[in-house]
Amino acid sequence: MLNAACHPRDRNHRNPASYLSVHDETDHQTHHPRRQATVKMSLTNCRFYEEKYPEIDSFVMVNVKQIAEMGAYVKLLEYDNIDGMILLSELSRRRIRSIQKLIRVGRNEVVVVLRVDKEKGYIDLSKRRVSNEDVIKCEERYNKGKMVHSIMRHVAEKTEVPIEDLYKAIGWPLNKKYGHAIDAFKISITNPDVWNDITFPSNAVKEELLSYIGKRLTPQPTKVRADVEVTCFGYDGIDAIKEALSQAEARDTAETQVKVRLVSPPLYVLTSTCLDKNDGIKRLEEAIVDVRASIEAAGGKLEVKMEPKAVTESDDAELQALMEKRERENAEVSGDESVSESDDNAPDTI
């Protein structure tokens, strides 16, 4: 670990702004352009967290500003863009042949905090000590923070209340109680008790925040689909298939709808429309188990052609095209000969 007295940045006079951090208080002249810019930005600029500096050994998201001989200069995106540095020795565990292949200006990187000197504003960081698992966790937290910050900034601009005041009154208290403010925002859509312990700066702030949360975070329905082939060649095969498929729609609830559609015998599509993708997948998996048990009891068989998964409008369009194609093929066959009894009686929808 480097001592503050002999830190490389103390000897680097070529560093832009002598490595001043956003929170550096050495400039006491209010007419200085830097100070004026800080005052002007206070309405919408603020760190994500209550702590002004990150803790040692914590993982943070940074953006690379400059690459120099001694390492990379970065800004900490979650801490109001205060400055940090990744020393050359902390870029990679391997021998460095090309810095440009390891890190690039303008790119976001997940790093770990090695040292924080609050007096001088020095923050030393490491990229080589970060695992893939650390990257995933940090990116998830950063994305949540970005969403909260976007909402807070919108409210600040609409109500002209400084964003830090909004964080102090709303964001940071919710972080403490719910783990993350974004989770509290989502819960508040169906449970307004979330706001019981919050003292809003004004009614205008409360109204704007609740309105914007409703627009941004209200969950949109997700469609989940599974494709199955169901066959039964027994005497009561058609009735057995109908009965088996009815077991799928028995899983239908107000929150998670389950429907069955015929593509063409023996291919059927099970769909579920729900607010939670995982709930929809689980519901279809359970429906498939029920259909299989019913059809096998009657001597038939179920084969899963596509496991339950969330589908897009493009997937729906492909399915519709396939159904229309099969319908045309069946129509051509029926023009030459009578439709077989099995096809004629195959269940279309339950």
N, C-alpha and C positions, 0 to 999 in steps of 0.2 A: 504494500500500500504506500502511496506517495505522501510525503509530508507537505503540509501547506506551504512551508517556507521555501521548499525547493520544487514546487509543482511546475511542470513544463510551461503552463500557461503564464506563469509569472515572468518567464523569460521571453515570451513570444509577443513582441510588440507589433508584429504584422497582423495579428489576429484582428478581424473587424471589430471596431468599438471596444478594443482591448478586453473582449469577452465580457462585456457588461450584460448582466441578466435583466429580465424585464422588471424584477423587483429591486434592482440596485438603487440605493438611495444616495449615491455620491453626487448626483446632479441636484443642486438646491435652487437653481434658477428657474423660476416658473415660466420664464419666457423662452426657455430652450425648446426647440422643435420637438425633441423626444418627449419632454414632459407634456407639451400641448397635445401631442398625439395620444398619450396615455389617458389624459383627461377626456378627450373626445371619444375614445373607444370604451370608456367605462360602462356605457349603457348596455353594450352587447358582448363585452369580452370578460371572461372570468374562467378560473380553473374549474374542473369538474368536481373536485373534492374539497372538503373543509380544510385539510392540511395544505399549507402553501408549498411544501416540498415533499417529494416522495420519500418513503422510508427506505433505508438500506436493505438490500436483498429483495426489494419489490420489483415487479416487472412493469415496464411502462412502454407506451407507444411513442416513437419519435419520428420526426421527419428530417432527413439529411439535408443540411444547408450548404456545407462546403467540405471538401476533402483536401487535407494538407499533409505535409510530410510526417507530422506527429500523430495524425489520426483524422477522425471525422467530427466536424462540428454539427450539432443537431439541435432541434428544438423539441421540447417535451409537449406533445399535443394536448395531454390531459391536464397540464399545469400552466395554462395560459401562455404557452409557447416560450417558457423560460429556457435558457440555454443549457446545453449539456455537451459532453465530449466523450467519444469512444476512442481511447488510445489505440495506437496501431497494434500493440501486443494483445488487445482485447477484441480484435476483429474476427480472428479465426484460430482454431486449435492447430490447423495445419500451417505449413510454410506458405507465406503469402507471396505469390508470383505476380498477381495483378490485383491491386486494390479495387479497380473498377468492376471486376467480376464478383467481388464480395459485397460491395456497397456502392450505391449510386446516388448522386444528388437528386433530390426530389422524391425519393422513394421512402415509404414508411417502413420502419423496422421495429421489431420487438426487442428490447434490451433489458438487462438487469442493472439495478443501481448498486454501485460499489462504494461510493463515497459522496457525502454531501457537505459542502462548506457553505453554510448559510451567510456568513459574514462577507465572503468574497463572491458568493453566487456560483461557486464551482460545483458541478455535478459530474462525477466520473461514472461511466457506463461501460457495460460489456455486452458484446454480441455473441462471443464464442461460448459463453456459459449458459446460453438459452437453449432448451430442448424443444422439440416439436410440440410436445404437450404444453409447455409453457406458452408457446406462440398461440396455440388454439385458445387457451384460457384468457390470455391477455387480449386477443382480438375480440373475443366474445364480450368481455367487460368494456373494451373501448367502444365497440359498436353500440352497446347499451348506453354508454355515456354520451356518445354523439347524438343519439336520439333524444335523450333528455335535454341536452344542450340546445338542440334545434328548437324544441318546444319552449324552453325557457327564453331563448333569444327572441322567438316570435312574440311571446307575451311581453317581454321588455320593450320591444319596438312598438307594439300596439298601445301599451299603457304608459310608456315613457318612465318606467320604474327601472333603475339600474339592475342589471342581471344578477349581480352579486347579492343584492338585497333579496331577490327572488330565491336564490340558492339558500341564503341564511334562513329565510322564513319557511321555505317549502322543500327544496331539493335535498339539502343535507339532513334535516330531521327525518325525512322519509327514507333516506339511505340507512340511517341508524335503525329504524324500526322494521323495515321490510327487506333489508339487504341491498336493495337498489331502488331508486326512485321510479325507474321505468316499470318495475313490477308493481309498485303501488299504484301508478297511473292506470295500468291495465285492470287491476282489481277494482279500482274506483268506478269503472264503467258500470259494473253490476252491484257494487257495494259502496255507497257514498259515505259509509262510516269511516273510510280511510281519512277523510278530511276533518274528523272530529277534533283532533289535537293540533291542527294547523291554524295559525293566526295569519290570515292573508293581509298583505299591506293595504289592500283596498278591495271593495266589492268589484270594482272594474277588473282587477287582477283575477279574482276568483271566477268571475263570469267568463273572461277570455280564456283562462286556463282550462276550465271544464269543457267549454265549447270546443276548443282546439283538440283536446285529448279525445273527445268523442269523434271528431272527424279523422284524426290520425291513427288512433289505436283500436277502434271498434273492429273486432275480428271479422274477416270476410269468409263466407262459406267455402269449404274445400270439397272437391269431389274425389272420392277414392273408388277404384274399380278393380275387379278381378274377373278373369275369363275362365270358365269351366266347361268341360264336356260331360254331360250326364246321359247315360244310356241304360236301358233296361229292356231286354228282349223276351221277358216273360209274358204270360197271357194278359196280365193287367199292366203291361209296361208303361203305357201312356199315363194311366192314373197314378202309377207309382212315381213317375217323374214329376207330375203335377204336385203330388203330395210332398215329395222331397223338396222341391223348390219353394213350396209354401213355408217350409221351415226357415228359409232364409229371411223371408219378409216378416216372419214372426219376431225377428230381432229389431224391427222398426220401432223407433221411439220418437218423441217430439224433438229431441236434441240431435239424434242421429238417424236419418232416414235410410232405409235399405230397400232397394228395388231390384227386380229381376227382369231382364229383357232377352228375347230370343234373337240370335243372329241368324242362324239356320241350324236345324238339328244336326248334330247333338250339341252345338255350341251355344252357351248362354253367358250373358254378362250380368254380374252382380255389381251394383253401384251403391255408394253411400255418400250422402251430402251432410257435412258436419262442420262445426267450427274448429274442431281440433283434429288434425290429420291423423295423429296416433290413435285417437279414439275410433276414427273411421276404419283404419286398418285393422284394429283389434276386433271391431264389430264384424267385419267381413270374414276375418279368420274364424271367428266363432260360428258365423253363418255357414261357412264351408264345412266345418266339422258336423253341424246339424244335418246339412243336406247329404253328406256322405253316409252318416249313420242311417238315415232314412232309406236311401236308395240301396245301400248294401243289404239292409234287412229284407228288401224286396227282391234280392238277387241281382241288382244292377251294379253300376260302377260310376264313380266320379273321378275325373282326371283334371287337375288344375293346369290350365294352359298359360295363365299369367297370374302370378301371386298378387295379392292386394297391394296397390300403390296409388299415390296421388297422381292424378292425370290433369293435363292442361286442355285448353280449348282445341289445340292442334290434335291431341289424342282423340278427343271427342269427334272432331271432323273426320279423322281417319276411320273411326268406328262407324260413323254414319255412312261414309262412302262404301265401306265393306258391306254393311247391311243392305244398302241400295243395290250393290253389285249382286249379292246373293238373291235378292228379290227378283232382279231381272233374269238371273239364271233359272230360278224356279218358274218364272213366267214362261220362259222359252220352252222348258221341259213340259209344262202343262199344256202348251199348244200342240205338242206332238202326241202326248198320251195322257191319260188321266193321272192325277196326282196319287201317289201311293197312300195307303191308309195311314201309315206311320207319320208321314210328313203332314198330311191333312189334319191329323189330330194332335200334332205336337203342340205343347202349350206355348203360347206367344208371350204373354206376361201373366203373372200370377195376380 
